[in-house]
Amino acid sequence: KMQTDLFKHGKENNNDSQIFYDKNKTRLSGQAVEVYRYLVKGNELSNENPIFSNDSYKTIRCGHLPRRIADIKEVGFLINSIRKESGFVTYFMSKENIEFNRELEKKITFKTK
């Protein structure tokens, strides 16, 4: 968490860049939004088999799960992870993180690319 805070500057060097930054700081790809929605329901995802079904029962294969997780975390959402002995990582949200993330959802607007 500390490292993320270090690199989030939040201030651009000119007005046009600042406007663009502000518009896009909560922007997630459609796939990142789907991953977030799946995890916030208490589900788990692993980079061993990053396939899941969304609310419309559409099967989604996440192209690069670690990058989608990083995108979600950059917006400010909390996600837990466990590295298995196999080297694969399982991502999930604890009950506390789900509560925190639900509150954060109320304060931001999901913008998809």
Secondary structure, DSSP 4 states (H G I P E B T S, - for coil): -HHHHHH-----SSHHHHHHHHHHTTEE-HHHHHHHHHHTTT--EETTS-EEE-TT--EEE-S-HHHHHHHHHHHT---EEEE-TTS-EEEE--HHHHHHHHHHHHHS--EE-
